[in-house]
């Protein structure tokens, strides 16, 4: 998750995730949709498809990008928002516990 407040007006946070296949991209996006719906929220907008290599879920202040690995490398949003604080949301990386 990248804290982009002050860098863009489109959102406060960007969540970036990668899948290794079209099916994996769809499963990640479906999992996000399900989990956030369980918390009572629905996206304002959804775009993209797994066969296009990306899906974006717009929750207003947070935008979730689910890319196939090749599209994530191509679009390189991390470079675009270089310098923005990164918020780790997953398990600690090996060796950094």
N, C-alpha and C positions, 0 to 999 in steps of 0.2 A: 504494500500500500504506500502510495506517495502522497504527501501532504502538499498540495498545490495551491493552498490559500495564498493570495497575494501574487501569484504567477499567472493566473487565468481567472476569468469570470464564469467559466463553464461548470466548475465544481470545486469543492473543497478537497476532495480526495479522489485519487485514481487507484483502483485495485487492478493489478495485472496478473494474469494467470496464463499458463501454457499447457496445451495438450499435445500428445504425440500422434494423434490421428483424428479424423473427422468425428469418429464415435467418442473419443476422449474429450474433445472440445464440447460436444453436445452434452455429455455427462456432467462435465464441470459446470456448464451454464445451467443445466437443469437442477443440479444440486444447490447452486446459489439461489435460483428462483424459489426452490422448495424451502430452503432454510430461512430466507428472508420473509417469505409468505407466512411461515409459521410464527414469525415475530410480528405479523400484521401489516406488512408493507408489500406493495406491488410496484414494479418498475413503471415509470412514466412513459418509457419508450424502450423498445427492443429492436435491434437491427442486426443484420448479418446472418449468416448461416454457416453451419460446420463445413459444408463443401466449399464455401468462399474462404475458409480459413480463419474466420473470426466471428465472434458474437459480442455485441456490446449491450449492456443492461444499464439504463439510466435511472438512477434513484435520486435525481435532483442534486443533492450535495455530494453524492458518491456515484462515480461511474465505474462499472466493472467491465473490463476488457478481457475476454477469453480468446486467446489466439492459438492457432496451430504454431508450433515452434518456428517454422520458417517465416510466417507472417510477423511474429513477434520480433524476430531478428530484423526483418525488412523495415518495419515501421519504427522500431527502436525508440519507443516513448520514453524510456529511461534517459536517453541522450537528450531528448527534447526538454525534459524537466530536470536536467542535471543541476545539482545544487539544492534541489528540494529535499526536505527531510524524508527519509524512508522509515516507515513504521513496519517492523517485522510482526507478522501476524501468525506465522506458522511455528512449528517446533524449532527449538534452537538448532543452529547449524552445528554439525559435528565438529568438536574441538573448541566450540565457543560457549560451553555450558557453564 
